[in-house]
Each structure stands twice: as structure tokens, then as C-alpha cells.
């Protein structure tokens, strides 16, 4: 057992793969933050005039963009990693309504950047060290468990938790995990009905995704499985990039997948890149530190404790244990311990909130049944016959709706108003309509926008031409939104005596 642990967990490998991952992942986060900055009023603005409760938000976002560029290129990596983590916690936590599942991956990775030596290779820091001295002062190797930890927390536990939801989901157990959202115009960037009509192809990819997420957490550390897992994962997330308006989720996970590729590939890549700067980019394996101490017991114990702690946090987030099912029912038989039980539940909830806010550890029940049920109407705004950029004429996501804004509008604003309150619909339409008006620099003191509605049909069984059926539904005018910068009035004609003109 000791030999297996030393061979598979304590083996020292090049840090270059971590450096490449840092570079790619930070670039993905940079473009996500750039999108947030360009639409900052939708994320952080307060109704009715979309001003910021914290006037320094735009400045902080610009600082974050700068820090991400420095971190991506490995400049003062330790400092920039810490600053990036602080900004991520604050700025991602400042708009809970628009946060989506990739934001939690950003938080988790940002935390790991602080803990791991991600700037030791493929970085300006490393280039500078090599230029200053012929003898490297830091080893260019690390225990392979650092790679495993990053993959496990970034992808592995996410898939494992996701499976807990998918096994109870009709969408996934019926193999419709790709077909159903792609058959709904407001979920999909492209309308490829010809592909969706290939029943068994779509069922294959649906079950493949299910099987991939089930197998991945238990096999990613096996050498012979890494390339197959990378190929399948790359194909699936390329599909996500093409079909769905969450591009940075697809690209961010692809950045994590590079850790599955042979590290020797990245060593060769680094050597070629460093050669452009007149520096030897070969990996040092014979520094005095490595020779003297082939494996550092304190470092290994640290990795082990960190992994265990993060897994415990994920277990706490994924399961209600010990307050679930039959156990919770039996606890009701002990009223004398009511206060103690209530205190324990509050502590469990507090730990969940802490791990979610600071580590990005949370349940991952996305694209499952409850995201589709009771979703039978699509609301949008229209001005002078043109749909505002939330959607296009077919009902597909428009330029405003990517990532967190897509999730916010669909599930916290638009979701069937029989499920959500009229207030959510009014506030949401006011936010997006007001933002559009500000972008137009309208000189009108009062602007009236038409509220339009489109029917949506959801089917939990495969059916040919289902996408076309949804595309054929027309937008209908159902009300108006009057916005003057200070007062917002929403009128739905079916609820008032006011009739459609």
C-alpha cells in the first residue's frame, strides 16, 4: 500500500501543466468578467435608475480584469492569486441573483490558486528567475496529488454531486439531457432541428454524458483513462459551447481538462515558448531541494488535509445527513432535545453558506426536471416592432443573455409567473428594459415598451420536430411597461380593464 501511495500520489511531476491551466483558466475568467463589466448595470444596478449601491463597483471590476491578466501571465503570482481570490469572493457574491454554476468553479479554482504553486512554471515569474540565475532556486516539480486535487475539486465532485440529481431526473434517465434543452429556443444558441431529429444520436449523447459524469470521479487518476476522458469531455463541452449560452462554463471546464493530458507535452511546449525569450525552459528535476527531500511529508499531509476538508464541505452541501429521511422523522420523537437539534441544523446551514460563499462548494442540480417544469411562457420586451436584445425573433437568447444573465432572466425573471410573483416579472423587465433605454441614450422623458409573450412547449419524451413546434409559436402583445427613470408601471392587459390598442 505504501508503495502504491508513493507511486500514484507522492510521485513528483513537472509543474508546467498547472501553469498552463492557470493561464487558460484565468483568460476564461477574464472574458467572463469583461462581459460582466460591459453589462455591470444589469448585475449590480439598483432599481429604478440602475445606479450602484457601491460606487466603486466599476473600479473594482477594472482592477479585477488587470489582476486576472497579471495572474494569467504569472506576474507576482502569489500576490495576484490572493487579490484575485478576494475580489472573486466579493464581486461574485455581490449579485446573488445572477450567479450561476460556473461562478462556483471560479471561486474554487481561485482558492486553489492561492494554495498551489501555480506560478512555478509557464509564468513571467519563472522566466525572470531563469534570467537572473543559471541555477533555479525553486524546484520545477510537485507531487502529482496537486494535479489530482485540482481536477477532483474543479470537476470530479461537481460531476459526482450532479449525478445525485440526474438519477432522479426523467430528462436524464430518458437520455434527453441534450435533446430537451436544445429543443427549447430560449435554451439554445442554434436551431439544428435536423440534428435533433436523429433520435438515437441524441439519446446516445444524453446517456454518454450521464455515464461520463458517473465514471469520471473514479477513474481520472488512472493513467490509461486520462486521454479517453479528455476526448469525451472535450466533445461534450464543445457541444455545450455550440448549443448553449454559457460559453465560459464550457471553456472553463475545458481549461480544467488540460490537466488530464500528459505533462510531458506541456514541458515541451514550455521549452519552445521560453526559447523565444532566449531562456532555457527545460524542467529542473535535480535541484538540491528535490535531491535532499524527494517528498516533503508536511506538504503531503497538507494536501491530504486540504482534500479531506473540501470533501467534507461537499458532503455537507450534497446531503442533509444526519437530518434526512427516517433519521429526521425519528428526531421528532425527542422533543426534549428540540433546541439542541435546531442548533445543530443551524450550524449545518451556516457551514453550507460558508463553503458556498468562500469555496464555491454547493449542490449542482443543473439542467434537471425542475428547470423545465412549469416553463410554458416566454416574456420579452419590444420597442417599435423590434424585440429587445434579451431574445431574437425566434426566441433564442440575445446578446444580453449569457452566463449569469441568462440564468437570471430565464429562472428568476421570466419563469412562468404562476410560479414566480408578478413583482419578479415587473422588476426584471424594468431592469432589462431600463438598461436598454440607457444604452440608447433616449431623450424621451417617458418610454413605453411593449410586453410580448411566446408560448413554450416542454416534452419529457423524444418527439420529432419538437424544436420546430416551439419556433412556430408567435410573439403576442400582452401588456406594456412604462419607465421614466424614477417610476415603473407594468400593465398586463389580461389583468386590467385596459385593452390592447
C-alpha positions as CSV (number, residue, x, y, z in Angstrom):
1,X,0.0,0.0,0.0
2,X,2.8,2.4,0.9
3,X,4.5,1.7,-2.5
4,X,1.2,2.4,-4.3
5,X,0.7,5.7,-2.5
6,X,4.3,6.8,-3.2
7,X,3.9,5.8,-6.9
8,X,0.5,7.3,-7.6
9,X,0.1,10.2,-5.1
10,X,3.6,11.2,-4.0
11,X,5.4,10.9,-7.3
12,X,7.0,14.2,-8.3
13,X,6.0,15.6,-11.7
14,X,6.5,18.9,-13.6
15,X,4.5,21.9,-12.5
16,X,4.2,23.0,-16.1
17,X,0.6,21.6,-16.5
18,X,-0.5,23.7,-13.5
19,X,1.0,26.7,-15.2
20,X,-0.8,26.1,-18.5
21,X,-4.0,25.5,-16.6
22,X,-3.6,28.8,-14.7
23,X,-3.0,30.7,-17.9
24,X,-6.1,29.2,-19.7
25,X,-8.5,29.4,-16.8
26,X,-7.6,33.0,-15.9
27,X,-8.2,34.0,-19.5
28,X,-11.6,32.4,-19.4
29,X,-12.4,34.2,-16.2
30,X,-11.0,37.4,-17.7
31,X,-13.5,37.3,-20.5
32,X,-16.4,36.5,-18.2
33,X,-15.5,39.5,-16.0
34,X,-15.2,41.6,-19.2
35,X,-18.8,40.6,-20.0
36,X,-19.9,41.5,-16.5
37,X,-18.2,44.9,-16.8
38,X,-19.9,45.7,-20.1
39,X,-23.3,44.8,-18.5
40,X,-22.5,45.9,-15.0
41,X,-25.8,47.8,-14.5
42,X,-27.7,44.6,-15.1
43,X,-25.5,42.8,-12.5
44,X,-25.1,45.4,-9.8
45,X,-27.6,48.3,-10.6
46,X,-30.4,49.1,-8.2
47,X,-33.8,49.9,-9.5
48,X,-35.3,52.2,-10.6
49,X,-32.3,54.1,-12.2
50,X,-29.8,51.2,-12.1
51,X,-27.2,53.1,-10.0
52,X,-24.7,51.2,-7.9
53,X,-25.2,50.8,-4.2
54,X,-21.3,50.6,-4.1
55,X,-20.0,53.4,-6.4
56,X,-16.6,51.6,-6.6
57,X,-18.0,48.6,-8.4
58,X,-16.8,49.7,-11.8
59,X,-13.3,50.4,-10.5
60,X,-13.2,47.1,-8.7
61,X,-14.2,45.3,-11.9
62,X,-11.4,47.1,-13.8
63,X,-8.9,46.2,-11.1
64,X,-10.1,42.5,-11.3
65,X,-9.5,42.5,-15.0
66,X,-6.0,43.8,-14.5
67,X,-5.3,41.3,-11.8
68,X,-6.5,38.4,-14.0
69,X,-4.2,39.4,-16.8
70,X,-1.3,39.5,-14.4
71,X,-2.2,36.2,-12.9
72,X,-2.8,34.6,-16.3
73,X,0.8,35.5,-17.3
74,X,2.2,34.6,-13.9
75,X,3.3,38.1,-12.7
76,X,3.8,38.2,-8.9
77,X,1.7,35.1,-8.9
78,X,1.4,34.7,-5.1
79,X,0.1,38.2,-4.6
80,X,-2.1,38.3,-7.7
81,X,-3.7,34.9,-6.8
82,X,-4.6,36.2,-3.3
83,X,-6.0,39.5,-4.6
84,X,-7.9,37.6,-7.3
85,X,-9.5,35.4,-4.7
86,X,-10.6,38.3,-2.5
87,X,-12.1,40.1,-5.5
88,X,-13.8,36.9,-6.7
89,X,-15.4,36.4,-3.3
90,X,-16.7,39.9,-3.0
91,X,-17.7,40.7,-6.6
92,X,-19.3,37.3,-7.3
93,X,-21.1,37.4,-4.0
94,X,-22.5,40.9,-4.7
95,X,-25.0,39.8,-7.3
96,X,-26.6,36.5,-5.9
97,X,-29.5,36.8,-8.4
98,X,-27.2,36.5,-11.4
99,X,-24.7,33.9,-10.0
100,X,-24.7,30.6,-11.9
101,X,-22.9,27.3,-11.6
102,X,-19.7,28.3,-13.2
103,X,-19.2,31.1,-10.7
104,X,-18.7,28.4,-8.0
105,X,-16.0,26.8,-10.1
106,X,-14.3,30.2,-10.4
107,X,-14.4,30.5,-6.6
108,X,-13.0,27.0,-6.0
109,X,-10.2,27.5,-8.6
110,X,-9.3,30.9,-7.2
111,X,-8.9,29.4,-3.8
112,X,-6.7,26.6,-5.1
113,X,-4.5,29.2,-6.9
114,X,-3.7,30.6,-3.5
115,X,-2.8,27.2,-2.1
116,X,-0.9,25.7,-5.0
117,X,2.4,26.7,-6.7
118,X,0.7,27.6,-10.0
119,X,3.3,30.2,-10.8
120,X,6.3,28.0,-10.6
121,X,6.2,27.2,-14.3
122,X,5.0,28.8,-17.5
123,X,5.0,32.2,-16.0
124,X,6.8,35.6,-16.1
125,X,7.9,34.9,-12.5
126,X,9.7,31.7,-13.7
127,X,11.2,33.5,-16.8
128,X,12.6,36.2,-14.6
129,X,14.1,33.7,-12.1
130,X,15.7,31.8,-15.0
131,X,17.2,35.0,-16.5
132,X,18.6,36.1,-13.2
133,X,20.4,32.9,-12.3
134,X,21.5,29.7,-14.1
135,X,20.7,27.6,-11.0
136,X,17.0,27.6,-10.3
137,X,16.2,28.4,-6.7
138,X,12.9,26.6,-6.7
139,X,12.2,23.0,-7.9
140,X,10.1,22.7,-11.1
141,X,8.4,19.5,-9.8
142,X,5.5,18.9,-7.4
143,X,3.6,15.9,-6.0
144,X,1.2,14.6,-8.6
145,X,-1.6,14.8,-5.9
146,X,-1.7,18.6,-6.5
147,X,-3.0,17.8,-10.0
148,X,-5.5,15.3,-8.7
149,X,-6.7,17.8,-6.1
150,X,-7.4,20.4,-8.7
151,X,-9.2,18.0,-11.0
152,X,-11.2,16.5,-8.1
153,X,-12.4,19.8,-6.7
154,X,-12.8,21.5,-10.1
155,X,-14.6,18.8,-11.9
156,X,-14.8,15.5,-10.0
157,X,-17.0,16.3,-7.1
158,X,-19.2,18.5,-9.3
159,X,-19.9,15.5,-11.5
160,X,-20.4,13.3,-8.5
161,X,-22.9,15.7,-6.9
162,X,-24.6,16.3,-10.3
163,X,-25.3,12.5,-10.7
164,X,-27.3,12.6,-7.4
165,X,-29.8,14.8,-9.2
166,X,-29.6,13.1,-12.6
167,X,-30.5,9.7,-11.3
168,X,-33.8,11.1,-10.1
169,X,-34.4,13.2,-13.3
170,X,-36.7,11.9,-16.1
171,X,-34.8,14.1,-18.5
172,X,-31.5,12.2,-17.9
173,X,-32.8,8.8,-17.3
174,X,-34.7,9.0,-20.6
175,X,-31.5,10.1,-22.4
176,X,-32.8,13.6,-23.2
177,X,-30.2,15.7,-21.4
178,X,-29.1,17.3,-24.7
179,X,-32.2,16.9,-26.8
180,X,-34.7,18.7,-24.4
181,X,-32.8,22.0,-23.8
182,X,-31.7,22.1,-27.4
183,X,-35.4,21.8,-28.4
184,X,-36.3,24.9,-26.5
185,X,-35.4,28.1,-28.4
186,X,-34.7,30.1,-25.2
187,X,-32.1,27.5,-24.1
188,X,-30.2,27.1,-27.3
189,X,-27.9,29.3,-29.5
190,X,-28.5,27.3,-32.6
191,X,-31.6,25.7,-34.1
192,X,-30.4,22.5,-35.6
193,X,-33.7,20.7,-36.0
194,X,-32.1,18.2,-38.5
195,X,-29.7,17.0,-35.7
196,X,-32.4,16.9,-33.0
197,X,-34.5,14.7,-35.3
198,X,-31.8,12.0,-35.1
199,X,-33.3,10.2,-32.2
200,X,-30.7,7.6,-31.4
201,X,-27.8,10.0,-31.9
202,X,-29.3,12.4,-29.4
203,X,-30.1,9.6,-27.0
204,X,-26.5,8.3,-27.3
205,X,-25.1,11.7,-26.3
206,X,-27.5,12.0,-23.5
207,X,-26.6,8.7,-22.0
208,X,-22.9,9.3,-22.8
209,X,-23.0,12.5,-20.7
210,X,-24.7,10.6,-17.8
211,X,-22.1,7.8,-17.9
212,X,-19.2,10.2,-18.3
213,X,-20.1,12.1,-15.2
214,X,-20.6,8.9,-13.3
215,X,-17.3,7.3,-14.3
216,X,-15.1,10.4,-14.3
217,X,-14.6,10.9,-10.5
218,X,-13.5,7.3,-10.0
219,X,-11.1,7.0,-13.0
220,X,-9.5,10.4,-13.8
221,X,-6.4,9.5,-11.8
222,X,-5.7,6.3,-13.8
223,X,-3.1,6.9,-16.5
224,X,-4.8,4.8,-19.2
225,X,-8.1,6.6,-18.7
226,X,-6.9,10.2,-18.9
227,X,-6.8,10.6,-22.7
228,X,-10.2,8.9,-23.3
229,X,-11.7,11.0,-20.6
230,X,-10.2,14.1,-22.1
231,X,-11.5,13.2,-25.6
232,X,-15.1,12.6,-24.4
233,X,-15.1,15.6,-22.1
234,X,-13.8,17.8,-24.9
235,X,-16.5,16.6,-27.3
236,X,-19.3,17.2,-24.7
237,X,-18.1,20.7,-23.7
238,X,-17.6,21.6,-27.3
239,X,-21.2,20.8,-27.7
240,X,-22.2,22.9,-24.8
241,X,-20.1,25.8,-26.3
242,X,-22.0,25.5,-29.6
243,X,-25.5,24.9,-28.3
244,X,-26.0,26.8,-25.0
245,X,-25.4,30.4,-24.0
246,X,-22.9,29.5,-21.2
247,X,-19.7,29.8,-23.2
248,X,-17.4,30.5,-20.3
249,X,-18.6,27.4,-18.5
250,X,-17.7,25.3,-21.5
251,X,-14.3,26.9,-21.9
252,X,-13.5,26.9,-18.1
253,X,-14.1,23.2,-17.8
254,X,-12.0,22.6,-21.0
255,X,-9.2,24.5,-19.2
256,X,-9.5,22.1,-16.3
257,X,-9.3,19.1,-18.7
258,X,-5.8,20.1,-19.9
259,X,-4.6,18.7,-16.5
260,X,-5.6,15.2,-17.9
261,X,-3.1,15.5,-20.8
262,X,0.4,14.1,-20.5
263,X,2.6,16.6,-18.6
264,X,5.5,15.9,-20.9
265,X,3.5,17.7,-23.7
266,X,3.4,20.9,-21.6
267,X,7.1,20.6,-20.8
268,X,7.9,20.6,-24.5
269,X,5.5,23.4,-25.1
270,X,7.1,25.5,-22.3
271,X,10.6,24.8,-23.7
272,X,9.5,26.2,-27.1
273,X,7.8,29.2,-25.7
274,X,10.7,30.1,-23.4
275,X,13.1,29.7,-26.3
276,X,11.5,32.8,-27.9
277,X,12.8,34.8,-24.9
278,X,16.3,33.3,-25.0
279,X,15.7,31.2,-21.9
280,X,16.2,27.5,-21.3
281,X,12.7,26.2,-20.5
282,X,13.6,22.7,-19.5
283,X,12.2,21.4,-16.3
284,X,14.6,21.1,-13.4
285,X,14.5,17.7,-11.7
286,X,17.8,17.8,-9.9
287,X,17.7,20.9,-7.7
288,X,19.3,20.4,-4.2
289,X,15.8,20.6,-2.6
290,X,14.5,17.7,-4.7
291,X,17.6,15.6,-4.1
292,X,17.6,16.2,-0.4
293,X,13.9,15.6,0.1
294,X,12.2,13.7,-2.7
295,X,8.9,14.0,-0.9
296,X,8.1,16.6,1.8
297,X,6.0,15.0,4.5
298,X,4.5,18.3,5.7
299,X,3.4,19.2,2.2
300,X,1.8,15.8,1.6
301,X,0.0,16.0,4.9
302,X,-1.2,19.5,4.0
303,X,-2.6,18.3,0.6
304,X,-4.3,15.4,2.4
305,X,-5.9,17.6,5.0
306,X,-7.0,20.1,2.4
307,X,-8.6,17.5,0.2
308,X,-10.4,15.9,3.2
309,X,-11.7,19.3,4.4
310,X,-13.0,20.2,0.9
311,X,-14.6,16.8,0.5
312,X,-16.3,17.1,3.9
313,X,-17.6,20.5,2.9
314,X,-19.0,19.0,-0.3
315,X,-20.6,16.1,1.6
316,X,-22.3,18.6,3.9
317,X,-23.6,20.5,0.9
318,X,-24.8,17.5,-1.0
319,X,-26.5,15.6,1.8
320,X,-28.9,16.5,4.6
321,X,-27.3,13.8,6.8
322,X,-27.9,13.4,9.7
323,X,-31.1,15.3,9.3
324,X,-32.6,13.5,6.3
325,X,-35.3,11.0,5.8
326,X,-36.1,8.5,8.5
327,X,-33.5,9.9,10.9
328,X,-35.1,13.4,10.8
329,X,-38.5,11.8,11.5
330,X,-37.2,9.9,14.5
331,X,-35.7,13.1,15.9
332,X,-39.2,14.5,16.2
333,X,-39.8,11.8,18.9
334,X,-37.3,13.6,21.2
335,X,-38.9,17.0,22.0
336,X,-36.6,17.4,25.0
337,X,-33.7,17.9,22.6
338,X,-35.6,20.3,20.3
339,X,-33.3,23.2,21.0
340,X,-30.1,21.1,20.5
341,X,-31.4,19.7,17.2
342,X,-32.4,23.1,16.0
343,X,-29.0,24.5,16.9
344,X,-27.2,21.6,15.0
345,X,-29.4,22.3,11.9
346,X,-28.5,26.0,12.1
347,X,-24.8,25.1,12.3
348,X,-25.0,22.8,9.3
349,X,-26.7,25.5,7.3
350,X,-24.1,28.0,8.4
351,X,-21.3,25.7,7.2
352,X,-23.1,25.3,3.9
353,X,-23.3,29.1,3.4
354,X,-19.7,29.5,4.3
355,X,-18.4,26.8,1.9
356,X,-20.6,28.2,-0.8
357,X,-19.5,31.8,-0.4
358,X,-15.8,31.3,0.1
359,X,-15.0,27.9,-1.6
360,X,-17.7,27.6,-4.3
361,X,-18.9,24.3,-2.8
362,X,-22.6,23.8,-3.4
363,X,-25.1,21.3,-4.9
364,X,-25.0,21.1,-8.7
365,X,-28.5,20.2,-9.8
366,X,-28.5,21.9,-13.2
367,X,-30.4,21.1,-16.3
368,X,-32.7,18.7,-14.5
369,X,-36.5,18.4,-14.4
370,X,-37.4,21.4,-12.2
371,X,-35.6,23.7,-14.7
372,X,-38.2,22.8,-17.3
373,X,-41.5,22.1,-15.5
374,X,-44.0,25.0,-15.4
375,X,-41.9,26.8,-18.0
376,X,-44.6,27.3,-20.6
377,X,-44.3,31.0,-21.4
378,X,-41.5,33.3,-22.5
379,X,-41.7,37.0,-21.8
380,X,-39.8,39.8,-23.6
381,X,-39.9,43.5,-24.4
382,X,-40.5,45.1,-27.7
383,X,-39.9,48.6,-29.0
384,X,-41.4,49.8,-32.3
385,X,-41.7,46.2,-33.5
386,X,-38.2,45.0,-32.6
387,X,-37.5,42.6,-29.8
388,X,-35.0,43.9,-27.2
389,X,-31.7,42.0,-27.1
390,X,-32.8,39.5,-24.4
391,X,-34.1,37.3,-27.3
392,X,-34.3,37.3,-31.1
393,X,-37.4,36.9,-33.1
394,X,-37.2,33.1,-32.8
395,X,-36.9,33.2,-29.0
396,X,-33.2,32.3,-28.9
397,X,-31.0,34.1,-26.3
398,X,-29.9,37.5,-27.5
399,X,-26.6,39.4,-26.8
400,X,-27.7,40.3,-23.2
401,X,-28.3,36.8,-22.1
402,X,-25.0,34.9,-21.5
403,X,-23.9,33.0,-18.4
404,X,-25.3,34.5,-15.2
405,X,-27.6,36.9,-17.0
406,X,-29.2,34.1,-19.0
407,X,-29.8,32.2,-15.8
408,X,-31.1,35.3,-14.0
409,X,-33.6,36.3,-16.8
410,X,-34.9,32.8,-17.5
411,X,-35.3,31.4,-14.0
412,X,-35.6,34.5,-11.7
413,X,-37.5,36.9,-14.0
414,X,-39.2,35.1,-16.9
415,X,-40.1,31.7,-15.2
416,X,-43.8,31.2,-15.5
417,X,-45.4,33.9,-13.5
418,X,-47.8,31.3,-12.0
419,X,-44.6,30.0,-10.2
420,X,-42.9,33.4,-9.6
421,X,-44.5,36.5,-8.4
422,X,-45.7,39.4,-10.6
423,X,-43.2,41.5,-8.7
424,X,-40.3,39.4,-10.0
425,X,-41.5,39.8,-13.6
426,X,-42.0,43.6,-13.2
427,X,-38.6,44.2,-11.6
428,X,-36.8,42.0,-14.1
429,X,-38.5,43.6,-17.1
430,X,-37.8,47.0,-15.6
431,X,-34.2,46.2,-15.1
432,X,-33.5,44.9,-18.6
433,X,-35.8,47.5,-20.3
434,X,-34.3,50.4,-18.3
435,X,-30.8,49.2,-19.2
436,X,-31.7,49.0,-22.9
437,X,-33.2,52.6,-22.7
438,X,-30.0,53.9,-21.1
439,X,-27.9,52.2,-23.9
440,X,-30.0,54.1,-26.5
441,X,-29.4,57.5,-24.8
442,X,-33.1,58.1,-25.3
443,X,-34.1,61.7,-24.9
444,X,-37.8,60.8,-24.2
445,X,-38.8,61.6,-20.6
446,X,-41.2,58.6,-20.6
447,X,-40.5,55.5,-22.7
448,X,-43.2,52.8,-23.2
449,X,-42.1,49.3,-24.1
450,X,-44.5,46.6,-25.2
451,X,-44.5,43.4,-23.2
452,X,-44.7,40.3,-25.6
453,X,-45.2,36.7,-24.8
454,X,-44.4,33.5,-26.6
455,X,-45.7,30.0,-25.8
456,X,-43.1,27.3,-24.9
457,X,-43.9,23.5,-25.0
458,X,-41.8,21.1,-22.9
459,X,-41.8,17.4,-23.6
460,X,-40.1,14.7,-21.4
461,X,-40.3,12.2,-24.3
462,X,-38.4,12.5,-27.6
463,X,-40.6,13.7,-30.4
464,X,-39.6,14.6,-33.9
465,X,-39.7,18.3,-35.0
466,X,-40.3,19.5,-31.4
467,X,-37.9,22.4,-31.9
468,X,-39.8,23.5,-35.0
469,X,-43.0,23.3,-33.0
470,X,-41.6,25.8,-30.5
471,X,-40.2,28.0,-33.2
472,X,-43.6,28.2,-34.8
473,X,-45.2,29.9,-31.8
474,X,-45.6,33.6,-32.4
475,X,-44.9,36.5,-30.1
476,X,-48.1,38.2,-28.9
477,X,-48.5,41.6,-27.3
478,X,-49.8,41.2,-23.7
479,X,-49.1,44.5,-22.0
480,X,-46.8,47.5,-21.6
481,X,-44.0,48.7,-19.4
482,X,-43.8,52.5,-18.8
483,X,-40.4,53.6,-17.5
484,X,-39.4,57.2,-16.8
485,X,-36.2,56.6,-14.8
486,X,-37.9,57.1,-11.4
487,X,-41.3,55.4,-11.8
488,X,-42.1,52.0,-13.3
489,X,-45.6,50.9,-14.3
490,X,-46.4,47.5,-15.7
491,X,-49.8,46.7,-17.2
492,X,-50.8,43.3,-18.4
493,X,-54.0,43.7,-20.4
494,X,-55.5,40.4,-19.4
495,X,-55.4,41.6,-15.7
496,X,-56.8,45.1,-16.2
497,X,-59.7,46.8,-17.8
498,X,-57.2,48.4,-20.2
499,X,-57.4,46.6,-23.5
500,X,-54.7,46.1,-26.2
501,X,-54.9,49.1,-28.5
